[in-house]
Amino acid sequence: GGSGDDLYIVDNAGDRTVELANGGRDCVVVVGIDGYTLQANVEDLVLGGSVTRGTGNSLDNVIIGNDAANRLLGGAGTDILIGGAGNDVLVGGAGTDVLQGGSGADVFLFNAATESSPAAPDIIADFTAGEDRINLS
């Protein structure tokens, strides 16, 4: 990618994105493969087709799921994770994150107390009592 905003369509496990630091706001749309992790210097990830798993990096990521049961994992940045219609698992990771599960019975998973603290709290944007769960593993 270059200095502007770039859009990558990744449909093969061998595809790689090469992006410069501070090269605009860049997005990867993943279709046809499952379990994608954002490469360095790419901010956004959209799961297309039947893709169910997506993982961010150290930047401030936006990760958007689809209608499947997604597992969305943020990274070290201040991330926004948006599930879809499926029963999703959202893990913000470090940073002050916004987690939105969408419809379905979603799980908001916190693996360590440092993932959401009084100084850097995560926000669950759409918790539905009796349906969604918070897991403090």
SULKA-V770382 format. One record per backbone hydrogen bond with DSSP energy under -0.5 kcal/mol. CO is the residue of the C=O (numbers start at 1). NH is the residue of the N-H. E is the energy in kcal/mol with one decimal. If there is no record, write none. Layout:
[[CO,NH,E] [CO,NH,E]]
This chain:
[[6,27,-2.7] [8,10,-0.6] [8,29,-3.1] [9,11,-0.6] [10,31,-2.7] [12,15,-2.2] [17,19,-0.5] [20,23,-1.3] [24,26,-0.7] [26,43,-0.7] [26,44,-2.6] [27,8,-3.0] [28,30,-0.6] [28,46,-2.6] [29,10,-2.8] [29,31,-0.5] [30,48,-3.1] [36,55,-2.5] [39,42,-1.3] [43,62,-1.0] [44,28,-2.3] [45,64,-2.8] [46,30,-2.6] [46,48,-0.6] [48,51,-2.1] [52,71,-2.6] [53,35,-0.7] [53,36,-1.9] [54,73,-2.5] [55,38,-2.7] [57,77,-0.8] [59,61,-1.1] [59,77,-0.7] [61,80,-2.6] [62,45,-2.7] [63,82,-2.8] [64,47,-2.8] [66,86,-0.7] [68,70,-1.2] [68,86,-0.7] [70,89,-2.7] [71,54,-2.1] [72,91,-2.8] [73,56,-2.9] [77,79,-1.0] [79,98,-2.6] [80,63,-2.7] [81,83,-0.5] [81,100,-2.7] [82,65,-3.5] [86,88,-1.2] [88,107,-2.9] [89,72,-2.6] [90,109,-2.4] [91,74,-3.3] [95,97,-0.9] [97,123,-2.9] [98,81,-2.8] [99,125,-2.8] [99,126,-0.6] [100,83,-3.5] [104,106,-1.1] [106,133,-2.6] [107,90,-2.8] [107,109,-0.7] [108,135,-2.5] [109,111,-0.5] [112,115,-1.9] [113,116,-1.2] [120,117,-1.1] [123,99,-3.3] [123,125,-0.7] [127,129,-0.6] [128,131,-1.9] [128,132,-2.8] [133,108,-2.8] [133,135,-0.5] [134,136,-0.6] [135,110,-3.0] [135,137,-0.7]]
